[in-house]
């Protein structure tokens, strides 16, 4: 907790004591906000786990009687998680603001209003820090078990998916909850908290928005109306639309995104018209200009529909209902190598449309309202977060339902229903990752704008001046920032590989030493496999975590705010491309495998199903893709967001320290001539 106070050097502490108590007070409030954000993130992850465990076996039970009833249970569980997470996040943030207003001296001076909202930014930092370890640790846990279970159980022993004879089955199913429920929930909570904090910090720099208290509550009200629209949308899936056939599952989930986006469009206009002044002045690097409340509406709607397009194209590239994944499945005819080549190509190609959507949204938003507009665009993309979380959580719940059906030996008919739910869940999980990546890009950019605003304050020793790519320090920061996603992915991929190796050896040893496990006469020792995943996730998440946290802190403290001004966009640009590619590649390989397992692949008129050479090639691709789509890819969201909000919260440290700024002759007027 104390580690995340803004001022940590002896120089800064003494400066605070000599100057006034304001510096220490700001640090205290930021630290409290950080602690509250961290606890809220943990609570959201815990609630998600409870909901998933409570509902997955109920989904299995309902699948014995009706596909429609099983779908309702799984989707309603996802809705409970989505509404709970967003509602709790809003309630805690509003409560924090009310308490801070009462104790901070908010109405005393205008400068206090700026520091007040900057102290609130600690809330986003706390949430994102926990999300880092939730995503990385959860991803390592689940994929160590999954890869170990697939390599030995499927490829070597020809065991079915989630067979109780596989020692890693329980660890695999637990991992679905750890990585895809708790980790994903913490990730999207972090995005929501950071986007809101970025909008508040940048908005606090506009004098016109500080004249009335309710103007600054616009970002929060925007998210609150998103909950209302998402609630109305969920009724369509559970009470109006019917899911009686496998083909209807995917379309019903897709309509959730369409309906929520349509409902939110007019609501965004109402919120902007009521909560913002008709005209107000904004200030950026180009000077002061006049803006309108309608500009905020355009920014929010641009982000909203950019998110929808990203989700739609993610579905196109990861669902076996469309050509790209079927091409990957057909490539398995010639072995695992061509399957991997096709999958990688699909992932690279799938970055084009999402990146264009993010670029258009960022351009329009910045053109209208500067960095404040980008923060509003990020909130617009996250305004139907409740629905996004619902369709995302639906995936692992359905996956676990299938595992329970297999372990309980409920029969092929039940397993076919849960597999149909799971196949749609794989695509919805990929859509959720697309939303998370797109929103992370806009959130990171808005946080970058808040950092630039903060670093240019005149009371810093090393005030940030003009930023030019031709500046040696900025360009060097860009290169280092672009390298970070590769180093981070290397850490996480290697961690999964090492943990999976231990899991494979453990599964082989149990099956080799006890032949009665394969015959079903005795049960495996599931606890030993769970212990391997748990210990590996706890041990291996520290290296990538330290990379994300320490890199901006060290570079900012040593080289000053200008180096960070290059580091953050470098990590953003590189990380977004890698995250989209990795997530969609892994999702495509997974659904190509399920396409073959469903019996839809024919080679020369011969049906290829489980156990065929094509299926084994698809399993290999799926195994390679598991750490890409569930560990490295999603965790990159945290890297670009956490680096940005760390820089925002520690901007004063960078502005006051910058130990080598003068030595490198990168300072302005503060360095001795």
C-alpha positions as CSV (number, residue, x, y, z in Angstrom):
1,X,0.0,0.0,0.0
2,X,2.7,2.5,1.0
3,X,4.7,1.5,-2.0
4,X,2.1,3.2,-4.3
5,X,2.3,6.6,-2.6
6,X,3.2,9.2,-5.2
7,X,6.2,10.5,-3.4
8,X,8.8,8.0,-2.4
9,X,12.2,9.7,-2.6
10,X,13.8,11.4,0.4
11,X,14.0,14.5,-1.8
12,X,10.2,14.6,-2.3
13,X,9.3,13.9,1.3
14,X,11.5,16.7,2.5
15,X,10.1,19.0,-0.1
16,X,6.6,18.1,1.1
17,X,7.5,18.8,4.7
18,X,9.1,22.1,3.9
19,X,6.4,23.3,1.5
20,X,3.1,22.4,3.0
21,X,1.0,19.5,4.1
22,X,-0.8,19.4,0.7
23,X,1.8,17.1,-0.9
24,X,1.5,14.5,1.9
25,X,-2.3,14.8,1.9
26,X,-2.4,14.1,-1.9
27,X,-0.2,11.1,-1.4
28,X,-2.4,9.8,1.4
29,X,-5.6,10.1,-0.6
30,X,-4.1,8.6,-3.7
31,X,-2.9,5.6,-1.6
32,X,-6.3,5.1,-0.1
33,X,-7.9,5.2,-3.5
34,X,-5.3,2.6,-4.7
35,X,-6.2,0.3,-1.8
36,X,-9.9,0.7,-2.5
37,X,-9.4,-0.1,-6.2
38,X,-7.3,-3.2,-5.4
39,X,-9.9,-4.5,-2.9
40,X,-12.7,-3.8,-5.3
41,X,-10.9,-5.7,-8.1
42,X,-10.4,-8.7,-5.7
43,X,-14.1,-8.6,-4.7
44,X,-15.2,-8.6,-8.3
45,X,-13.0,-11.6,-9.2
46,X,-14.3,-13.5,-6.1
47,X,-17.9,-12.8,-7.0
48,X,-17.3,-14.0,-10.6
49,X,-15.8,-17.2,-9.3
50,X,-18.7,-17.8,-6.9
51,X,-21.2,-17.2,-9.7
52,X,-19.4,-19.5,-12.2
53,X,-19.1,-22.4,-9.7
54,X,-22.7,-21.9,-8.6
55,X,-24.1,-22.1,-12.1
56,X,-21.9,-24.5,-14.2
57,X,-23.3,-27.7,-12.7
58,X,-26.8,-26.2,-13.0
59,X,-26.2,-25.7,-16.7
60,X,-25.2,-29.4,-16.9
61,X,-28.3,-30.4,-15.1
62,X,-30.6,-28.4,-17.4
63,X,-28.8,-29.8,-20.5
64,X,-30.3,-33.2,-19.7
65,X,-33.7,-31.8,-20.5
66,X,-33.4,-28.8,-22.8
67,X,-30.8,-26.9,-24.8
68,X,-32.9,-23.7,-24.2
69,X,-33.0,-24.1,-20.5
70,X,-29.2,-24.8,-20.3
71,X,-28.5,-21.7,-22.3
72,X,-30.7,-19.6,-20.1
73,X,-28.9,-20.7,-16.9
74,X,-25.4,-20.1,-18.4
75,X,-26.3,-16.7,-19.9
76,X,-28.2,-15.5,-16.8
77,X,-25.2,-16.4,-14.7
78,X,-23.0,-14.3,-17.1
79,X,-25.5,-11.4,-16.7
80,X,-25.3,-11.6,-12.9
81,X,-21.6,-11.3,-13.1
82,X,-21.7,-8.5,-15.6
83,X,-24.2,-6.4,-13.7
84,X,-22.5,-7.1,-10.3
85,X,-19.1,-6.1,-11.5
86,X,-20.1,-2.8,-13.2
87,X,-22.6,-1.9,-10.4
88,X,-20.1,-2.5,-7.6
89,X,-17.4,-0.6,-9.5
90,X,-19.7,2.4,-9.9
91,X,-21.0,2.3,-6.3
92,X,-17.5,2.2,-4.8
93,X,-16.2,5.0,-7.1
94,X,-19.2,7.2,-6.2
95,X,-18.8,6.5,-2.5
96,X,-15.1,7.3,-2.7
97,X,-15.8,10.6,-4.4
98,X,-18.5,11.5,-1.8
99,X,-16.1,10.7,1.1
100,X,-13.2,12.6,-0.5
101,X,-15.4,15.6,-1.2
102,X,-16.3,15.8,2.5
103,X,-12.7,15.5,3.8
104,X,-10.6,16.9,1.0
105,X,-11.5,20.6,1.2
106,X,-12.9,20.3,-2.4
107,X,-14.6,23.7,-2.3
108,X,-11.7,25.7,-0.9
109,X,-9.6,26.4,-4.0
110,X,-9.7,25.6,-7.7
111,X,-6.3,24.0,-7.5
112,X,-7.8,21.6,-4.9
113,X,-10.3,20.4,-7.4
114,X,-7.6,19.4,-9.8
115,X,-5.7,17.4,-7.1
116,X,-8.9,16.0,-5.9
117,X,-9.6,14.2,-9.2
118,X,-6.0,13.2,-9.6
119,X,-6.1,11.5,-6.2
120,X,-9.1,9.5,-7.5
121,X,-6.9,8.1,-10.2
122,X,-5.3,5.8,-7.6
123,X,-8.6,3.8,-7.8
124,X,-7.8,2.8,-11.4
125,X,-4.2,2.0,-10.5
126,X,-5.3,-0.3,-7.7
127,X,-7.7,-2.1,-9.9
128,X,-5.3,-2.5,-12.8
129,X,-2.5,-3.8,-10.5
130,X,-4.6,-6.6,-9.2
131,X,-5.8,-7.3,-12.8
132,X,-2.2,-7.8,-13.9
133,X,-1.6,-10.6,-11.4
134,X,-5.1,-11.9,-12.0
135,X,-4.7,-12.2,-15.7
136,X,-1.1,-13.4,-15.7
137,X,-1.4,-15.8,-12.8
138,X,-4.8,-17.0,-13.9
139,X,-3.6,-17.5,-17.4
140,X,-0.6,-19.5,-16.3
141,X,-2.7,-21.6,-14.0
142,X,-5.4,-22.5,-16.6
143,X,-3.1,-23.1,-19.5
144,X,-0.5,-25.2,-17.6
145,X,-3.4,-27.6,-16.8
146,X,-5.0,-27.4,-20.3
147,X,-1.8,-28.0,-22.2
148,X,-0.8,-30.9,-19.9
149,X,-4.3,-32.4,-20.2
150,X,-4.3,-32.1,-24.0
151,X,-0.8,-33.4,-24.8
152,X,-1.0,-36.5,-22.7
153,X,-4.8,-37.2,-22.5
154,X,-5.8,-36.5,-26.0
155,X,-2.7,-37.0,-28.2
156,X,-1.0,-39.9,-26.3
157,X,-3.9,-41.7,-24.6
158,X,-6.8,-40.8,-26.9
159,X,-8.9,-39.8,-23.9
160,X,-12.0,-37.6,-24.6
161,X,-12.1,-34.0,-23.5
162,X,-12.5,-33.7,-19.7
163,X,-12.2,-37.4,-19.1
164,X,-12.2,-38.3,-15.4
165,X,-9.3,-40.7,-16.3
166,X,-7.1,-37.7,-17.0
167,X,-5.3,-36.5,-13.9
168,X,-5.2,-32.9,-15.1
169,X,-9.0,-32.6,-15.8
170,X,-9.9,-31.0,-12.4
171,X,-7.1,-28.5,-12.7
172,X,-8.2,-27.7,-16.2
173,X,-11.7,-27.0,-15.2
174,X,-10.7,-25.0,-12.1
175,X,-8.3,-23.0,-14.4
176,X,-11.2,-21.9,-16.6
177,X,-12.7,-20.1,-13.6
178,X,-9.4,-18.7,-12.5
179,X,-8.3,-17.3,-15.8
180,X,-11.4,-16.7,-17.8
181,X,-13.7,-15.5,-15.0
182,X,-11.6,-13.9,-12.2
183,X,-8.8,-12.7,-14.5
184,X,-11.2,-11.4,-17.2
185,X,-13.4,-9.7,-14.6
186,X,-10.4,-8.0,-13.0
187,X,-9.1,-6.9,-16.4
188,X,-12.4,-5.3,-17.6
189,X,-12.9,-3.7,-14.1
190,X,-9.5,-2.2,-14.6
191,X,-10.4,-0.8,-18.0
192,X,-13.7,0.7,-16.6
193,X,-12.0,2.2,-13.6
194,X,-9.1,3.6,-15.7
195,X,-11.3,5.1,-18.4
196,X,-13.4,6.8,-15.8
197,X,-10.4,8.1,-13.9
198,X,-8.8,9.4,-17.2
199,X,-12.0,11.2,-18.1
200,X,-12.1,12.8,-14.6
201,X,-8.5,13.9,-14.6
202,X,-8.5,15.4,-18.1
203,X,-12.0,17.0,-17.5
204,X,-10.7,18.6,-14.3
205,X,-8.2,20.6,-16.4
206,X,-11.2,22.4,-18.1
207,X,-12.3,25.4,-16.0
208,X,-15.8,25.4,-17.4
209,X,-16.4,21.8,-16.3
210,X,-15.4,22.7,-12.7
211,X,-18.0,25.4,-12.4
212,X,-20.8,23.0,-11.6
213,X,-20.2,19.8,-9.6
214,X,-22.5,17.6,-11.7
215,X,-20.5,18.3,-14.9
216,X,-17.7,16.2,-13.6
217,X,-20.0,13.3,-12.9
218,X,-20.8,13.0,-16.7
219,X,-18.5,9.9,-17.1
220,X,-20.1,8.1,-14.2
221,X,-23.6,8.8,-15.3
222,X,-22.6,7.6,-18.8
223,X,-21.7,4.2,-17.4
224,X,-24.8,4.1,-15.2
225,X,-27.1,4.4,-18.2
226,X,-25.1,1.6,-19.8
227,X,-26.3,-0.7,-17.0
228,X,-29.9,0.3,-17.7
229,X,-29.5,-0.4,-21.5
230,X,-27.7,-3.7,-20.8
231,X,-30.5,-4.8,-18.4
232,X,-33.1,-4.2,-21.1
233,X,-31.0,-6.0,-23.6
234,X,-30.6,-9.2,-21.5
235,X,-34.3,-9.7,-21.5
236,X,-34.3,-10.3,-25.2
237,X,-31.9,-13.3,-24.8
238,X,-33.6,-14.9,-21.8
239,X,-37.3,-14.2,-22.3
240,X,-38.0,-13.1,-25.9
241,X,-35.5,-15.0,-28.3
242,X,-35.7,-18.8,-28.2
243,X,-32.7,-21.1,-28.4
244,X,-34.0,-24.5,-29.5
245,X,-31.2,-25.4,-32.0
246,X,-27.5,-25.2,-32.0
247,X,-27.4,-22.6,-34.7
248,X,-29.5,-20.2,-32.7
249,X,-27.0,-19.9,-29.8
250,X,-24.4,-17.8,-31.7
251,X,-27.0,-15.5,-33.3
252,X,-28.7,-14.9,-30.0
253,X,-25.5,-13.8,-28.4
254,X,-24.6,-11.6,-31.3
255,X,-27.9,-9.9,-31.2
256,X,-27.1,-8.9,-27.6
257,X,-24.3,-6.6,-28.9
258,X,-26.5,-5.2,-31.6
259,X,-29.5,-4.4,-29.4
260,X,-27.4,-2.9,-26.6
261,X,-25.5,-0.7,-29.1
262,X,-28.8,0.5,-30.6
263,X,-30.4,1.2,-27.2
264,X,-27.3,3.1,-26.0
265,X,-27.0,5.4,-28.9
266,X,-30.0,7.7,-28.0
267,X,-29.2,7.4,-24.3
268,X,-25.7,8.8,-24.9
269,X,-27.3,11.9,-26.5
270,X,-29.6,12.3,-23.5
271,X,-26.7,12.0,-21.0
272,X,-24.5,14.4,-22.8
273,X,-27.2,17.0,-23.2
274,X,-28.2,16.9,-19.5
275,X,-24.9,16.4,-17.8
276,X,-22.7,18.8,-19.8
277,X,-23.0,22.5,-20.5
278,X,-24.2,23.3,-24.0
279,X,-20.9,24.9,-24.8
280,X,-17.6,24.8,-22.8
281,X,-14.0,25.7,-23.4
282,X,-11.3,23.0,-23.7
283,X,-7.5,23.5,-23.6
284,X,-4.9,21.4,-25.3
285,X,-1.5,21.7,-26.9
286,X,-3.0,23.9,-29.6
287,X,-4.6,26.4,-27.2
288,X,-8.2,27.1,-26.1
289,X,-11.1,26.2,-28.2
290,X,-14.9,26.0,-27.8
291,X,-16.7,22.6,-27.6
292,X,-20.3,21.5,-27.5
293,X,-22.1,18.8,-25.5
294,X,-23.0,17.2,-28.8
295,X,-19.2,16.6,-29.3
296,X,-19.2,14.3,-26.2
297,X,-22.2,12.4,-27.7
298,X,-20.3,11.8,-31.0
299,X,-17.2,10.7,-29.1
300,X,-19.2,8.2,-27.0
301,X,-21.1,6.8,-30.0
302,X,-18.0,6.5,-32.1
303,X,-16.4,4.4,-29.4
304,X,-19.6,2.3,-28.9
305,X,-19.9,1.4,-32.5
306,X,-16.2,0.9,-33.0
307,X,-16.4,-1.7,-30.2
308,X,-19.3,-3.4,-31.9
309,X,-17.4,-3.6,-35.2
310,X,-14.4,-5.0,-33.4
311,X,-16.6,-7.6,-31.8
312,X,-18.2,-8.5,-35.1
313,X,-15.0,-9.0,-36.9
314,X,-13.5,-11.0,-34.0
315,X,-16.5,-13.3,-34.4
316,X,-15.8,-13.6,-38.1
317,X,-12.2,-14.6,-37.6
318,X,-12.7,-17.0,-34.7
319,X,-16.1,-18.7,-35.3
320,X,-16.2,-21.9,-37.4
321,X,-19.4,-20.6,-39.0
322,X,-17.2,-18.5,-41.3
323,X,-14.6,-19.1,-43.9
324,X,-11.3,-18.2,-42.0
325,X,-11.6,-20.9,-39.3
326,X,-12.8,-23.5,-41.8
327,X,-9.7,-22.8,-43.9
328,X,-7.6,-23.4,-40.8
329,X,-9.5,-26.7,-40.2
330,X,-9.0,-27.8,-43.8
331,X,-5.2,-27.1,-43.5
332,X,-5.1,-29.9,-40.9
333,X,-5.3,-32.3,-43.9
334,X,-1.6,-31.9,-44.4
335,X,-0.6,-31.9,-40.7
336,X,0.0,-29.7,-37.7
337,X,2.6,-27.5,-39.4
338,X,0.3,-26.1,-42.1
339,X,-2.4,-25.7,-39.4
340,X,-0.1,-23.5,-37.4
341,X,1.0,-21.5,-40.5
342,X,-2.6,-20.8,-41.4
343,X,-3.5,-19.9,-37.8
344,X,-0.7,-17.4,-37.6
345,X,-1.6,-15.8,-40.9
346,X,-5.3,-15.5,-39.7
347,X,-4.2,-13.8,-36.5
348,X,-2.0,-11.2,-38.4
349,X,-4.8,-10.6,-40.9
350,X,-7.4,-10.1,-38.2
351,X,-5.6,-7.0,-36.8
352,X,-6.5,-4.8,-39.9
353,X,-10.2,-3.9,-39.2
354,X,-9.9,-3.6,-35.4
355,X,-6.9,-1.3,-35.6
356,X,-8.6,0.9,-38.2
357,X,-11.7,1.1,-36.0
358,X,-9.6,2.1,-33.0
359,X,-7.7,4.7,-35.2
360,X,-10.9,6.2,-36.5
361,X,-12.4,6.4,-33.0
362,X,-9.3,8.0,-31.6
363,X,-9.0,10.5,-34.4
364,X,-12.7,11.6,-34.3
365,X,-12.6,11.9,-30.5
366,X,-9.4,13.8,-30.3
367,X,-10.4,16.1,-33.1
368,X,-13.6,17.1,-31.2
369,X,-12.6,17.1,-27.6
370,X,-8.9,16.3,-27.4
371,X,-7.8,13.8,-24.8
372,X,-11.1,14.2,-23.0
373,X,-12.9,13.0,-26.1
374,X,-10.7,9.9,-26.2
375,X,-11.5,9.1,-22.6
376,X,-15.2,9.5,-23.4
377,X,-14.7,7.3,-26.5
378,X,-13.2,4.6,-24.2
379,X,-16.2,4.8,-21.9
380,X,-18.5,4.7,-24.9
381,X,-16.9,1.4,-25.9
382,X,-17.3,0.1,-22.4
383,X,-20.8,1.4,-21.9
384,X,-22.3,-2.0,-22.7
385,X,-19.7,-3.6,-20.5
386,X,-22.4,-5.5,-18.5
387,X,-23.4,-7.3,-21.7
388,X,-19.8,-7.8,-22.8
389,X,-19.0,-9.5,-19.5
390,X,-22.2,-11.6,-19.7
391,X,-21.4,-13.1,-23.1
392,X,-17.7,-13.5,-22.0
393,X,-18.5,-15.3,-18.7
394,X,-21.0,-17.4,-20.5
395,X,-18.1,-19.2,-22.3
396,X,-16.2,-20.7,-19.3
397,X,-19.5,-21.5,-17.6
398,X,-20.5,-23.6,-20.6
399,X,-17.1,-25.1,-20.9
400,X,-17.2,-26.3,-17.3
401,X,-20.7,-27.6,-17.8
402,X,-19.3,-29.8,-20.5
403,X,-16.5,-31.0,-18.3
404,X,-19.0,-31.9,-15.5
405,X,-21.2,-33.8,-18.1
406,X,-18.2,-35.8,-19.2
407,X,-17.0,-36.6,-15.7
408,X,-20.5,-37.5,-14.5
409,X,-20.9,-39.7,-17.6
410,X,-24.3,-38.2,-18.5
411,X,-24.2,-39.5,-22.0
412,X,-23.5,-38.4,-25.5
413,X,-26.7,-36.4,-26.0
414,X,-26.0,-34.2,-23.0
415,X,-22.4,-33.7,-24.0
416,X,-23.5,-32.6,-27.5
417,X,-25.6,-29.9,-26.0
418,X,-22.9,-28.6,-23.7
419,X,-20.4,-28.8,-26.6
420,X,-22.8,-26.6,-28.7
421,X,-22.9,-24.1,-25.8
422,X,-19.2,-24.3,-25.4
423,X,-18.4,-23.7,-29.1
424,X,-20.5,-20.5,-29.1
425,X,-18.7,-19.7,-25.8
426,X,-15.3,-19.9,-27.4
427,X,-16.4,-17.3,-29.9
428,X,-18.0,-15.0,-27.3
429,X,-14.8,-15.3,-25.2
430,X,-12.9,-14.1,-28.2
431,X,-15.4,-11.3,-28.7
432,X,-14.9,-10.3,-25.1
433,X,-11.1,-10.2,-25.6
434,X,-11.6,-8.0,-28.7
435,X,-13.6,-5.6,-26.6
436,X,-11.0,-5.7,-23.9
437,X,-8.2,-5.0,-26.3
438,X,-10.1,-2.2,-28.1
439,X,-11.1,-0.5,-24.9
440,X,-7.6,-0.9,-23.5
441,X,-6.1,0.9,-26.5
442,X,-8.5,3.9,-26.0
443,X,-8.1,3.8,-22.2
444,X,-4.3,3.8,-22.5
445,X,-4.4,6.7,-25.0
446,X,-6.7,8.7,-22.7
447,X,-4.4,8.0,-19.7
448,X,-1.5,9.1,-21.8
449,X,-3.4,12.4,-22.4
450,X,-4.0,12.7,-18.7
451,X,-0.3,12.1,-18.1
452,X,0.7,14.8,-20.6
453,X,-1.6,17.2,-19.0
454,X,-0.2,16.5,-15.6
455,X,3.5,16.5,-16.7
456,X,3.1,19.9,-18.2
457,X,2.2,21.6,-15.0
458,X,4.5,24.5,-14.3
459,X,5.3,23.6,-10.7
460,X,7.5,20.6,-11.6
461,X,11.2,20.8,-11.7
462,X,11.4,19.1,-15.1
463,X,8.2,20.3,-16.9
464,X,7.3,18.4,-20.0
465,X,7.7,20.6,-23.1
466,X,7.0,19.9,-26.8
467,X,7.0,16.2,-27.7
468,X,8.6,15.3,-31.0
469,X,9.5,11.9,-32.4
470,X,12.8,13.4,-33.6
471,X,13.8,14.0,-30.0
472,X,16.4,11.4,-29.1
473,X,14.9,10.7,-25.7
474,X,11.3,10.4,-27.0
475,X,12.4,8.1,-29.9
476,X,14.5,5.9,-27.6
477,X,11.4,5.7,-25.3
478,X,9.3,4.6,-28.3
479,X,11.7,1.8,-29.1
480,X,11.8,0.5,-25.5
481,X,8.1,0.8,-25.2
482,X,7.6,-1.2,-28.4
483,X,9.9,-3.9,-27.1
484,X,7.9,-4.4,-23.8
485,X,5.0,-6.4,-25.2
486,X,7.5,-8.9,-26.8
487,X,9.5,-9.3,-23.6
488,X,6.3,-9.6,-21.6
489,X,4.9,-12.2,-23.9
490,X,8.2,-14.1,-23.7
491,X,7.9,-14.2,-20.0
492,X,4.3,-15.4,-19.9
493,X,4.7,-18.0,-22.8
494,X,7.8,-19.5,-21.2
495,X,6.1,-19.6,-17.8
496,X,3.2,-21.6,-19.3
497,X,5.7,-23.9,-21.1
498,X,7.6,-24.6,-17.9
499,X,4.4,-25.2,-15.9
500,X,2.9,-27.4,-18.7
501,X,6.1,-29.4,-18.8
502,X,5.7,-30.2,-15.1
503,X,2.1,-31.1,-15.7
504,X,2.8,-33.4,-18.6
505,X,5.4,-35.3,-16.5
506,X,3.0,-35.6,-13.6
507,X,0.2,-36.9,-15.8
508,X,2.5,-39.4,-17.5
509,X,3.9,-40.6,-14.2
510,X,0.4,-41.2,-12.7
511,X,-0.8,-43.1,-15.8
512,X,2.4,-45.1,-16.0
513,X,2.6,-46.1,-12.4
514,X,-1.1,-46.9,-12.0
515,X,-2.6,-48.7,-15.1
516,X,-5.9,-49.0,-13.2
517,X,-6.5,-45.2,-13.9
518,X,-7.0,-45.9,-17.6
519,X,-9.3,-48.8,-17.0
520,X,-11.4,-46.7,-14.7
521,X,-10.9,-48.9,-11.7
522,X,-9.2,-46.1,-9.7
523,X,-9.3,-42.4,-9.8
524,X,-6.2,-40.2,-10.5
525,X,-4.6,-38.0,-7.9
526,X,-6.2,-34.7,-9.1
527,X,-4.8,-32.8,-6.1
528,X,-1.2,-33.1,-7.3
529,X,-2.0,-31.5,-10.6
530,X,-4.0,-28.7,-9.0
531,X,-1.0,-28.1,-6.7
532,X,1.4,-27.9,-9.8
533,X,-0.8,-25.2,-11.5
534,X,-1.2,-23.3,-8.3
535,X,2.5,-23.2,-7.4
536,X,3.5,-22.4,-11.0
537,X,1.0,-19.5,-11.3
538,X,2.2,-17.9,-8.0
539,X,5.8,-18.3,-8.8
540,X,5.9,-17.4,-12.5
541,X,3.7,-14.2,-12.4
542,X,6.3,-12.1,-10.6
543,X,8.8,-11.6,-13.5
544,X,6.2,-10.2,-16.0
545,X,4.6,-8.2,-13.2
546,X,7.9,-6.7,-12.2
547,X,8.6,-5.8,-15.9
548,X,5.3,-3.9,-16.2
549,X,5.5,-2.1,-12.9
550,X,9.3,-1.3,-12.7
551,X,10.0,-0.2,-16.3
552,X,8.0,3.0,-16.3
553,X,9.0,3.8,-12.7
554,X,12.7,3.4,-13.4
555,X,12.8,5.1,-16.8
556,X,10.7,8.0,-15.5
557,X,12.7,8.5,-12.4
558,X,16.0,8.4,-14.2
559,X,15.3,10.0,-17.6
560,X,12.3,12.2,-16.7
561,X,8.9,12.8,-18.2
562,X,10.0,13.1,-21.8
563,X,11.2,9.5,-21.9
564,X,7.8,8.3,-20.6
565,X,6.2,10.4,-23.3
566,X,7.8,8.1,-25.8
567,X,7.6,4.8,-23.8
568,X,3.8,4.8,-23.4
569,X,2.8,5.2,-27.1
570,X,5.5,2.6,-28.1
571,X,4.0,0.0,-25.7
572,X,0.4,0.9,-26.9
573,X,1.1,0.6,-30.6
574,X,3.1,-2.6,-30.4
575,X,0.9,-4.2,-27.7
576,X,-2.5,-3.7,-29.4
577,X,-1.3,-5.5,-32.6
578,X,0.2,-8.4,-30.6
579,X,-2.8,-8.8,-28.4
580,X,-5.3,-8.9,-31.2
581,X,-3.2,-11.3,-33.2
582,X,-2.5,-13.7,-30.3
583,X,-6.1,-13.8,-29.1
584,X,-7.6,-14.4,-32.5
585,X,-5.0,-16.9,-33.5
586,X,-5.6,-19.0,-30.4
587,X,-9.4,-18.7,-30.8
588,X,-9.3,-19.8,-34.4
589,X,-7.2,-22.9,-33.6
590,X,-9.6,-23.8,-30.8
591,X,-12.7,-23.5,-33.0
592,X,-11.0,-25.3,-35.9
593,X,-10.6,-28.3,-33.5
594,X,-14.2,-28.1,-32.5
595,X,-15.3,-27.9,-36.2
596,X,-13.5,-31.2,-36.8
597,X,-14.9,-32.7,-33.6
598,X,-18.4,-31.8,-34.7
599,X,-18.0,-33.9,-37.8
600,X,-18.2,-31.1,-40.3
601,X,-14.9,-31.6,-42.0
602,X,-14.9,-33.9,-45.1
603,X,-11.7,-34.9,-47.0
604,X,-12.4,-36.6,-50.3
605,X,-15.9,-37.4,-49.2
606,X,-14.7,-39.0,-45.9
607,X,-15.9,-37.5,-42.6
608,X,-13.0,-36.6,-40.2
609,X,-13.9,-36.6,-36.5
610,X,-12.2,-37.2,-33.2
611,X,-9.2,-39.5,-33.3
612,X,-8.4,-38.8,-37.0
613,X,-5.0,-37.5,-38.1
614,X,-6.7,-34.2,-38.9
615,X,-8.1,-34.0,-35.4
616,X,-4.7,-34.6,-33.9
617,X,-3.2,-31.9,-36.0
618,X,-6.0,-29.5,-34.8
619,X,-5.3,-30.5,-31.2
620,X,-1.6,-29.5,-31.7
621,X,-2.6,-26.1,-33.0
622,X,-5.1,-25.6,-30.2
623,X,-2.4,-26.5,-27.6
624,X,0.0,-24.0,-29.1
625,X,-2.8,-21.4,-29.2
626,X,-3.9,-21.9,-25.6
627,X,-1.2,-19.6,-24.0
628,X,-1.6,-17.1,-26.8
629,X,-5.4,-16.6,-26.4
630,X,-5.7,-17.0,-22.6
631,X,-2.4,-15.8,-21.2
632,X,-0.1,-13.6,-23.3
633,X,-2.8,-12.0,-25.5
634,X,-5.2,-10.9,-22.8
635,X,-2.4,-9.9,-20.4
636,X,-1.0,-7.4,-22.9
637,X,-4.1,-5.3,-22.2
638,X,-2.9,-4.9,-18.6
639,X,0.6,-4.0,-19.8
640,X,-0.5,-1.0,-21.9
641,X,-3.1,0.2,-19.3
642,X,-1.0,-0.3,-16.2
643,X,2.1,1.4,-17.7
644,X,-0.1,4.4,-18.5
645,X,-1.9,4.8,-15.2
646,X,1.4,4.2,-13.3
647,X,2.9,7.1,-15.2
648,X,-0.1,9.3,-14.5
649,X,0.0,8.7,-10.8
650,X,3.8,9.0,-10.5
651,X,4.0,12.0,-12.9
652,X,5.2,14.2,-10.0
653,X,8.0,11.8,-9.2
654,X,9.2,11.9,-12.8
655,X,8.9,15.7,-12.9
656,X,10.8,16.2,-9.7
657,X,13.4,13.4,-10.0
658,X,14.6,12.9,-13.6
659,X,18.1,12.4,-12.3
660,X,19.8,12.3,-15.8
661,X,17.7,14.9,-17.5
662,X,20.2,17.7,-17.1
663,X,23.2,15.4,-17.7
664,X,21.7,14.5,-21.1
665,X,20.9,18.1,-21.8
666,X,17.2,17.2,-22.2
667,X,15.9,19.8,-19.7
668,X,14.3,23.2,-20.5
669,X,15.2,26.2,-18.3
670,X,15.6,24.2,-15.0
671,X,19.1,22.9,-15.7
672,X,22.2,25.0,-15.0
673,X,23.7,26.6,-18.1
